[in-house]
Amino acid sequence: MPRPLRALAHRLRAQARTRLGDVPAPPSPTIPRLRVVTREIAAVDDVLAYSAATDPLFWSRRGDALAGFGVALRLEAAPGAPTPAAELAVRWRSVAAAADIDDAVGVPGTGLVALGSFAFDPSSAHASVLTVPATLVGRRGGRTWVTHVRVDEPVPDADAAALPPATPFGPHWSATLGPGRMSAQGYQDAVRTALEAIARHDVEKVVLARDVVGTVPSGADLRRLVRALLSGYPDCWVFAVDGLIGASPETLVTASRGTVTARVLAGTIARGADADADTAASLFLSDSGKDQDEHRFAVRSVLDALRPHTSALAAAEEPFTLRLPNVWHLATDVEGELDDGSSSLDLVAALHPTAAVAGTPTPTAMAMIRRLEPFDRGRYAGAVGWIDASGDGEWAIALRCAQFDLPDANGALPITAYAGAGIVAGSDPETELLETRVKFRPIVEALA
């Protein structure tokens, strides 16, 4: 595994991104030369079937999908690294620059691609990782391809268009879930403490989460959970990366050919039980001063983070209401033009954590989260997504998700799921608790 190249960060960050077709640089002794071949293939009905059953590597939205099989390279920022996304952005540039890429398709997600997930808090005990799959099957816009990656050796011509083994889905399973380390009463008490800090003007907003924990049977085919989320939440980013599986409605950042986009979600209300109640819920959210304030903090934090990297940046003056199967969100789309050669991982480093998942001002909110939440969030509310050799990529905020850990003594997989709510002036502890229950619904129902 390549060692961290922190000493190169100040020089490499300003370099322009390596574009497909550039002549690869000779690898250093610590950087392997990846040989990458992408070929278009006939349409594949179920891309997910080409990922491993017990440790799927997957990314999908609205029919576009990436499924990885095997590991060619894994880059890891050690727990406690002060800026893991920035560290891995530097290391990824070096890997991409040294790679030999033969991409006959040339659409987003082809060529050299790594899927990654990042801890929410740099002080987390959970590592932040990038994984280059040995084989990746992708689908986008009606085109399907396979990418093979070898380390320091060419991909044989006979293997260039070969698919990995597609494995049938294992039997249905259900998780056993129960209360976590933050009880319902403990959560409401934490909200009250946050409101006292807001009243003192120590902080404007803080996002507080709570957890549920449980186990999954030994040998469970985790792709079943992925498939349930794909079916129930097709408009969300559905992901499975390094044991983190979920369906997030919130794009952190997308970079594509010099354009950067983001979707900010903050302000939530449960869907109504019937059409009239649902319309009333949407209107209530639109008119809620408390939710509008929460949303405004989140949009401002994204604009402030992206502005230094862009020559033009725009966001709608007013949010729109985004309908999901379980909730309404206030949402604002942001778009800009990159002008400093930043990769999508550089932008992740600049953006994370946003006010939508941490609070405002961020350092104070993060300190309160560490003090009030009796657990390490791990990768919940961190970044999850993918990056290619040019630095383009798609990254979501890891919400509506669960983290699977190593098997226990009986072979069962421990699992932890999280849900949070933004606390601002005017928040009500019981209402915020109910919001977390609604947000738990996607992952809890999929685990049933």
C-alpha positions in Angstrom: 0.0 0.0 0.0 1.4 3.4 -0.9 2.6 5.5 2.0 1.1 9.0 2.6 2.7 11.8 0.6 1.9 14.6 2.9 5.2 16.4 2.1 4.1 16.9 -1.5 0.7 18.4 -0.7 1.7 22.0 -0.9 3.2 21.5 -4.4 0.7 19.1 -5.9 -2.6 20.8 -4.8 -2.0 23.6 -7.3 -1.2 21.3 -10.3 -3.8 21.0 -13.0 -5.7 17.7 -13.0 -4.3 14.8 -15.1 -6.6 14.4 -18.1 -7.3 11.1 -19.9 -4.9 10.7 -22.7 -1.9 12.5 -21.0 1.3 10.6 -21.1 1.6 8.8 -17.7 4.5 9.9 -15.5 7.1 7.2 -14.4 6.0 5.8 -11.0 8.0 6.5 -7.9 9.1 3.5 -5.8 6.1 4.1 -3.5 3.5 4.5 -6.3 2.5 1.4 -8.3 1.8 1.8 -12.0 -1.8 0.7 -12.6 -2.6 -0.7 -16.0 -6.2 0.1 -16.8 -8.4 -1.1 -19.7 -12.0 -0.1 -20.3 -14.1 -1.7 -23.0 -17.8 -1.3 -23.9 -19.9 -4.5 -23.6 -23.4 -5.6 -24.2 -26.1 -4.3 -21.8 -26.1 -5.9 -18.3 -29.5 -6.1 -16.5 -28.2 -6.3 -13.0 -24.9 -4.6 -12.4 -25.1 -5.3 -8.7 -24.7 -9.0 -9.3 -21.1 -8.4 -10.3 -20.1 -7.2 -6.8 -19.2 -9.4 -3.8 -22.1 -10.7 -1.7 -20.6 -10.2 1.7 -18.6 -6.9 0.9 -20.3 -5.2 -2.0 -18.6 -2.2 -3.7 -21.4 -0.2 -5.4 -22.7 3.2 -6.5 -25.9 4.0 -8.3 -28.5 6.6 -9.0 -31.5 6.6 -11.5 -30.2 3.5 -13.3 -26.6 4.6 -13.6 -24.3 2.3 -11.7 -20.8 1.2 -10.8 -20.1 -2.2 -9.3 -16.6 -3.2 -8.2 -15.2 -6.7 -7.7 -11.8 -7.4 -6.1 -9.3 -4.8 -5.0 -6.4 -3.6 -7.2 -5.3 -0.8 -4.8 -6.5 0.6 -1.5 -5.5 4.0 -0.2 -6.2 4.7 3.4 -5.8 7.9 5.5 -5.0 6.8 9.0 -7.5 7.6 11.7 -6.8 11.0 13.2 -5.4 12.5 10.0 -6.3 16.2 10.1 -7.6 16.4 6.6 -8.1 12.9 5.2 -9.8 14.0 1.9 -7.0 16.4 1.2 -4.4 13.8 2.0 -6.0 11.2 -0.3 -6.5 13.8 -3.0 -2.7 14.3 -3.2 -2.0 10.6 -3.2 -4.7 9.9 -5.8 -3.2 12.5 -8.2 0.1 10.7 -8.0 -1.5 7.3 -8.6 -3.5 8.7 -11.6 -0.5 10.4 -13.1 1.5 7.2 -13.0 -1.3 5.0 -14.5 -1.4 3.6 -18.0 -5.0 4.1 -19.1 -6.7 2.6 -22.2 -10.3 3.9 -22.1 -12.3 3.1 -25.2 -15.6 4.5 -23.8 -14.8 7.9 -22.3 -17.9 8.7 -20.2 -18.1 9.5 -16.5 -17.1 6.4 -14.5 -14.8 4.8 -17.1 -11.0 4.5 -17.0 -9.3 4.5 -13.7 -11.9 4.9 -10.9 -11.7 4.7 -7.1 -14.7 4.4 -4.8 -14.3 6.0 -1.4 -15.8 6.8 2.0 -14.6 9.2 4.6 -15.0 9.6 8.3 -17.3 12.4 9.5 -14.8 13.6 12.1 -11.0 13.6 11.5 -10.6 12.4 15.1 -12.7 9.3 14.3 -11.3 5.9 14.9 -12.6 4.9 11.5 -10.2 5.2 8.6 -11.1 7.1 5.4 -10.4 5.0 2.3 -10.2 4.9 -1.5 -10.6 1.6 -3.2 -9.7 0.8 -6.9 -11.6 -2.4 -7.8 -9.7 -5.0 -9.8 -12.8 -5.2 -12.1 -15.5 -2.6 -12.4 -18.8 -3.0 -14.3 -20.5 0.3 -15.1 -23.7 1.6 -16.8 -24.6 5.1 -17.8 -26.9 6.6 -20.3 -27.7 3.3 -22.0 -24.0 2.3 -22.3 -22.3 -0.5 -20.4 -18.6 -1.2 -19.9 -16.1 -3.2 -17.9 -12.8 -1.9 -16.6 -9.9 -4.1 -15.6 -7.0 -2.9 -13.5 -3.7 -4.7 -12.9 -0.8 -3.5 -10.8 2.6 -3.3 -12.7 1.5 -5.7 -15.4 -0.7 -5.3 -18.5 -4.2 -6.5 -18.9 -4.2 -9.4 -21.4 -6.2 -8.6 -24.5 -8.3 -11.8 -24.0 -9.5 -10.4 -20.6 -10.2 -6.8 -21.7 -13.9 -7.3 -22.2 -14.4 -10.2 -19.7 -16.9 -9.9 -16.9 -16.2 -11.1 -13.4 -18.5 -13.9 -12.1 -22.1 -12.9 -11.6 -23.2 -14.6 -8.4 -26.9 -15.3 -7.5 -28.3 -13.5 -4.5 -28.3 -15.3 -1.3 -31.4 -16.1 0.8 -33.4 -13.3 2.5 -32.3 -12.2 5.9 -33.3 -9.7 8.6 -31.3 -7.7 11.0 -31.9 -7.7 14.7 -32.0 -4.0 15.9 -32.3 -2.3 19.2 -31.5 1.0 21.0 -28.1 2.4 20.7 -26.0 4.5 23.0 -28.2 7.6 22.7 -31.6 6.9 24.2 -34.7 8.9 23.2 -34.5 10.8 26.5 -30.8 11.3 26.2 -31.3 12.8 22.7 -33.9 15.3 23.9 -31.6 16.3 26.7 -28.8 16.9 24.2 -31.2 19.0 22.1 -32.0 21.1 25.2 -28.3 21.6 25.9 -27.8 22.7 22.3 -30.7 25.2 22.5 -29.1 26.7 25.6 -25.9 27.2 23.7 -27.8 28.8 20.8 -29.6 31.1 23.2 -26.1 32.2 24.5 -25.1 32.8 20.9 -22.3 30.2 21.2 -23.5 28.6 18.1 -26.2 29.3 15.5 -26.9 25.7 14.5 -25.7 22.2 15.6 -26.7 18.9 14.0 -27.2 16.1 16.6 -27.5 12.4 15.8 -28.5 9.3 17.6 -28.0 5.6 16.8 -29.5 2.2 16.6 -27.4 -1.0 16.8 -27.9 -4.6 16.0 -26.5 -7.6 14.1 -26.9 -9.3 10.8 -26.7 -13.1 10.4 -23.3 -14.7 9.5 -22.8 -14.9 5.7 -25.6 -12.5 4.9 -25.7 -11.4 1.3 -25.5 -7.6 1.9 -26.4 -6.9 -1.7 -30.0 -7.7 -0.7 -29.9 -4.5 1.4 -28.5 -2.6 -1.5 -31.2 -3.9 -3.8 -34.0 -3.0 -1.3 -32.7 0.6 -1.2 -32.5 0.7 -5.0 -36.1 -0.3 -5.2 -37.4 2.0 -2.5 -35.2 5.1 -3.1 -34.3 5.3 -6.9 -33.8 9.0 -6.8 -31.2 8.7 -4.0 -27.5 7.9 -4.2 -27.4 4.2 -3.3 -24.0 3.1 -2.1 -22.0 0.3 -0.6 -18.3 1.2 0.1 -16.1 -0.5 2.7 -19.0 -1.8 4.8 -21.0 1.4 4.6 -24.4 0.9 2.9 -27.1 3.4 2.4 -29.3 5.6 0.2 -28.5 9.3 0.5 -30.7 12.1 -0.9 -27.9 14.7 -0.6 -25.2 15.4 -3.1 -22.1 16.8 -1.5 -20.4 17.7 -4.7 -20.1 16.6 -8.4 -17.2 17.7 -10.6 -17.4 17.1 -14.3 -15.4 18.7 -17.1 -14.8 21.9 -15.2 -18.3 22.3 -13.8 -19.1 21.8 -10.1 -22.6 21.2 -8.8 -24.0 20.5 -5.3 -27.5 20.0 -3.8 -28.0 21.3 -0.3 -30.7 19.7 1.9 -31.6 21.1 5.3 -35.1 21.4 6.8 -37.3 18.3 7.0 -40.8 17.2 7.6 -42.5 13.8 7.4 -44.7 13.0 4.4 -48.5 13.2 5.1 -50.7 10.2 5.4 -52.9 11.2 2.4 -52.7 13.7 -0.4 -54.2 16.6 1.5 -52.0 16.0 4.5 -49.0 15.6 2.3 -49.7 19.0 0.6 -50.1 20.6 3.9 -46.8 19.2 5.2 -45.0 20.6 2.1 -46.5 24.0 2.6 -45.8 24.0 6.3 -42.1 23.3 5.6 -41.9 26.0 2.9 -43.3 28.6 5.4 -41.4 27.4 8.4 -39.0 30.2 9.7 -37.1 27.7 11.8 -36.5 25.4 8.8 -35.7 28.3 6.4 -33.0 29.5 8.9 -31.5 26.0 9.1 -31.5 25.8 5.3 -29.9 29.2 4.9 -27.0 28.2 7.2 -26.3 25.1 5.1 -26.4 26.9 1.7 -24.1 29.7 3.0 -21.5 27.1 4.2 -21.5 25.5 0.7 -21.1 28.7 -1.1 -18.4 30.0 1.2 -16.4 26.7 0.7 -16.8 26.6 -3.1 -16.2 30.3 -3.9 -12.4 30.2 -3.7 -12.3 27.4 -6.3 -14.7 28.9 -8.8 -14.8 31.7 -11.3 -18.7 31.7 -11.3 -21.0 30.3 -8.6 -24.8 30.6 -8.4 -27.6 29.3 -6.1 -31.3 29.9 -6.2 -32.5 32.6 -3.9 -35.2 30.4 -2.4 -35.2 26.7 -1.8 -37.6 24.2 -3.3 -39.3 21.3 -1.6 -37.9 17.9 -2.5 -40.2 14.9 -2.2 -38.8 11.6 -1.0 -40.7 8.5 -0.1 -40.6 9.2 3.6 -39.9 13.0 4.0 -40.0 16.4 2.4 -36.7 18.4 2.4 -35.9 22.0 1.6 -33.4 21.9 -1.2 -31.2 24.3 -3.1 -29.0 23.5 -6.1 -25.6 25.1 -6.5 -23.6 25.3 -9.7 -20.2 26.9 -10.6 -17.2 26.8 -12.9 -14.0 25.5 -11.5 -10.9 27.7 -12.2 -8.1 26.3 -10.1 -7.7 22.7 -11.2 -9.3 21.3 -8.1 -10.3 17.7 -8.2 -13.6 16.4 -6.7 -11.7 15.2 -3.7 -10.1 18.7 -3.2 -13.7 20.0 -3.1 -14.7 17.3 -0.7 -11.9 18.5 1.6 -13.1 22.1 1.2 -16.7 21.4 1.8 -16.8 18.8 4.5 -18.4 19.1 7.0 -21.1 21.4 5.8 -23.6 23.1 8.0 -26.2 20.6 6.9 -24.5 17.8 8.9 -22.4 19.7 11.5 -23.6 23.2 12.2 -22.6 26.9 12.2 -20.0 28.0 13.0 -18.5 24.6 12.1 -15.6 24.4 14.7 -18.0 25.2 17.6 -20.6 22.8 16.3 -18.1 20.0 15.9 -16.9 20.5 19.5 -20.5 20.3 20.7 -21.1 17.1 18.7 -18.1 15.5 20.2 -19.3 16.5 23.7 -23.0 15.7 23.4 -23.0 12.5 21.2 -21.9 9.4 23.2 -20.4 7.7 20.1 -18.0 8.0 17.2 -20.1 8.7 14.1 -17.7 6.8 11.9 -18.5 7.5 8.3 -22.1 8.5 8.9 -22.5 12.1 7.5 -19.1 11.8 5.9 -18.4 11.8 2.1 -19.1 8.7 0.0 -18.6 8.5 -3.8 -16.1 8.0 -6.6 -13.3 9.8 -8.4 -11.7 9.2 -11.8 -8.1 9.8 -13.1 -9.0 13.3 -14.2 -10.2 14.2 -10.8 -13.9 14.3 -11.8 -16.3 12.4 -9.6 -19.6 12.3 -7.7 -19.8 12.5 -3.9 -22.8 12.3 -1.6 -23.2 12.8 2.1 -23.5 9.4 3.8 -27.0 9.7 5.2 -29.8 7.1 5.7 -27.0 4.5 6.0 -25.6 1.7 8.2 -22.0 0.7 9.0 -21.2 -3.0 9.1 -18.2 -4.1 11.2 -16.1 -7.2 11.5 -18.0 -10.4 12.6 -18.4 -11.1 16.3 -17.5 -14.3 18.1 -20.6 -16.0 16.7 -20.0 -14.8 13.1 -22.7 -12.2 13.1 -22.0 -8.8 11.7 -22.5 -5.9 14.1 -24.3 -3.0 12.5 -24.9 0.6 13.5 -27.3 3.1 11.9 -27.5 6.8 12.6 -30.0 9.6 12.0 -29.7 13.3 12.9 -31.6 16.6 13.0 -30.4 20.2 12.7 -31.0 22.2 15.9 -31.6 26.0 15.6 -33.4 28.6 17.6 -37.0 27.5 17.8 -36.3 23.8 17.7 -38.4 21.5 19.9 -36.7 18.5 21.4 -39.7 16.1 20.9 -40.1 17.3 17.3 -36.4 16.8 16.6 -36.6 13.3 18.0 -39.6 12.5 15.8 -37.6 13.7 12.8 -34.8 11.2 13.5 -37.4 8.4 13.6 -38.6 9.4 10.2 -35.0 9.5 8.9 -34.2 6.1 10.3 -37.1 4.6 8.3 -35.3 3.9 4.9 -32.5 1.9 6.4 -34.5 0.2 9.2 -37.2 -0.9 6.8 -34.6 -2.2 4.3 -33.0 -4.2 7.1 -36.3 -5.8 8.1 
